[in-house]
Every structure is written in C-alpha cells, then in structure tokens.
Amino acid sequence: MFKGGMAGMMKKAQQMQDNMKKAQTEIKNLSATGKAASGAIEITINGEHMVTDIKILDGMMDDKELLEDLILNAMNDAVRKISEASSAKMKTATGGINLPSGMNLSF
C-alpha cells in the first residue's frame, strides 16, 4: 500500500513539474501594457519583464518631470499586470500550492 501511495505522490509531483514548465513557457510569452495619463503614456513589457514598446503622445514632451513620473507610473503598472498574470498561471500549474520563487521540482 505504501509503495502505491508513494508512486501516486511521485506521479502527481511529476505532473505538477510538467505543469510548471508549461506555465513558465506561457509566462515568457505574456505581454502587458501599463498606462499613465489616460493612455498618453503606454509601456509594454513581456513575461520576462523586458520592455517591448513605448508610446508617448506628442503633447507629453513639454514637461520633463511630469513625463518622467508618468513613464515610471506606466512601467510600474505594466510590471504589476505581468506579476499578477504570472502568479495566476503558476497558481493554476501548482494546484494552488504557493511554492517559493525559483523552486524547481526535479524528480
């Protein structure tokens, strides 16, 4: 009985690892756009937190300090969106178990 139980647990752990690998691939392919000033500033990042696009309306170029603040806000908005999407995918992959960041189940 113990062997069967252990084998079942190992099978579930292997399935979770496979799900996590799939989720990590999906996360890399995610994209999120952060916005500030009602969309006057838009920054798009991918699942690896790399900036892939920046859009700034022409009228925003007049005030350097304001522009810097808005870029910061848009970037933080994009990072928050990617983090939330990544967490949701990993939560689904692990069946709701919160694993430490970077933990690898190697069986």
C-alpha positions, 0 to 999 in steps of 0.5 A: 500500500505504501509503495502505491501511495508513494508512486501516486505522490511521485506521479502527481509531483511529476505532473505538477513539474510538467505543469510548471514548465508549461506555465513558465513557457506561457509566462515568457510569452505574456505581454502587458501594457501599463498606462499613465495619463489616460493612455498618453503614456503606454509601456509594454513589457513581456513575461520576462519583464523586458520592455517591448514598446513605448508610446508617448503622445506628442503633447507629453514632451513639454514637461520633463518631470511630469513625463518622467513620473508618468513613464515610471507610473506606466512601467510600474503598472505594466510590471504589476499586470505581468506579476499578477498574470504570472502568479495566476498561471503558476497558481493554476500549474501548482494546484494552488500550492504557493511554492517559493520563487525559483523552486524547481521540482526535479524528480 
